[in-house]
Amino acid sequence: MTASTALIDVLRGAVGTAHVLTSGDLTAWELDWRQRWRGKALAVVRPASTQEVAAVVRACAAHGASIVPQGGNTGLVGGGVPDASGSQVLLSLTRLNRIREIDRANLTLTAEAGCVLQAVQQAASDAGLLFPLSLAAEGSCTIGGNLATNAGGTQVLRYGNARALCLGLEVVTAAGEVWQGLTGLRKDNTGYDLRDLFIGSEGTLGVMTAATLALHPQPAAAMTAMARCATIEACVRLLGMAQQRLGPGLTGFEAMNAFSLALVARHFPDQRQPLAPGPWTVLLELADTDGQAHAHARLETLLGTALETGLIDDAAIAESLAQSRAMWHLRESIPLAQAEEGLNIKHDISLPVSRIAAFCDTTGAALAHAVPGMRLVNFGHLGDGNLHYNVQAPEGLDAAAFLQAHEHDVNRIVYDAVAAHAGSISAEHGIGALKRDELPRYKDATALALMRAIKHALDPRGTLNPGRVL
């Protein structure tokens, strides 16, 4: 019996033969969402409890096998699929999908790592509360993956990243022990914050199996609007005006350049766009405690002032829930339209809001000079300084060939510009495999040394998601 056969036998004993997959079509686990990374797993293992996860981790540790934790496999940086060696165990957490508890008085919900984000949102809503994390992939991404990458989404401006919405964790360590840290406390000043070590670690320090999440009261009303701007600088100035006039009620502020929405129109022509095309379109949302009419009046006043001062030249306010959803659907369809258009060079960057206009002007010009005909898909969460600054191949050019020929040079132009403007090369997608080799160029050397020390302390054999982040 080979070592790998012996390990598979132990894994079958731990989770059941039906949940250790070694043959057949394993594409759903071995190919990433962007279809850029395809690996080969020794086995896909699907535990159904924290105890089964711990047993799998202990078995892999005993047999010297590395583990790649995976949630909904919606990641964008190649961090959740196995390598091509055929020696790694793919640990799928999707069967850990129970809502364990909702504490209405404490405004908390405890969910297992494999719970789909949309299911968590619905459970909170059914309890009359709000879990505000919202992503385009919320119908398939999981809470464990959201926390492993410290996901952001469309409401960070008001509620913060996934990190800000997590109060406690349950984690299986690299040794197969269980850290029970499922607390609903907002204040717990008893030493190092272990929770924050695991959030954003992309499965390299431990396997998160459950989380206690912070909920919020549901707003009395939510109002959505779109506005058209001539420049990105005007978008930034509109953001400042909206923050001043709407305060914490401003829950979302998205910006989309003309080509972003043109791609949606090309690939999803049935989606009506409420404004005629313009250089930039802003999507903003107001959550109000005083009802729909009050929210509508506040947005109308804001947009009226913006029209009078020339910050915008047209606007539309959603008059129904269906119209609001349609506006958000336009924004969320941009990544799907990009995928239809072909492979592209993706960037998930963050910048001080005050530097965004200068970054866009200078970097766009540098890219146009370096890659004539390239098409810039620039959109994202302007309210929190996060842009998805993506480069599409010139019209008619093979997308895969373009990626192969230009990705390195384009990345260098964009990332050097991000660094020059005091930004980050990863805002919400993580590092994974895609940006691992870029990190030493842009991350402080002392910070990297500390990160490596933490990795060695928590995973001394390097068996958890090796080759990712560091």
KACOR-V87867 format. One record per helix or strand. SS is the DSSP state (H for helix, E for strand). FROM is the first residue (numbers start at 0). TO is the last residue. Records with the same first field share a line. If there is no record, write none. Layout:
SS->FROM-TO + FROM-TO
This chain:
H->2-14 + 16-18 + 26-29 + 49-62 + 116-125 + 142-147 + 155-158 + 161-164 + 193-197 + 231-248 + 257-266 + 291-307 + 320-331 + 333-340 + 352-369 + 381-383 + 398-419 + 435-441 + 444-457
E->19-20 + 30-30 + 37-37 + 40-44 + 66-69 + 87-91 + 98-102 + 107-111 + 115-115 + 128-129 + 141-141 + 165-171 + 177-180 + 206-213 + 215-216 + 220-228 + 249-256 + 279-287 + 313-316 + 343-344 + 347-349 + 374-380 + 385-391 + 423-423 + 425-425 + 463-463
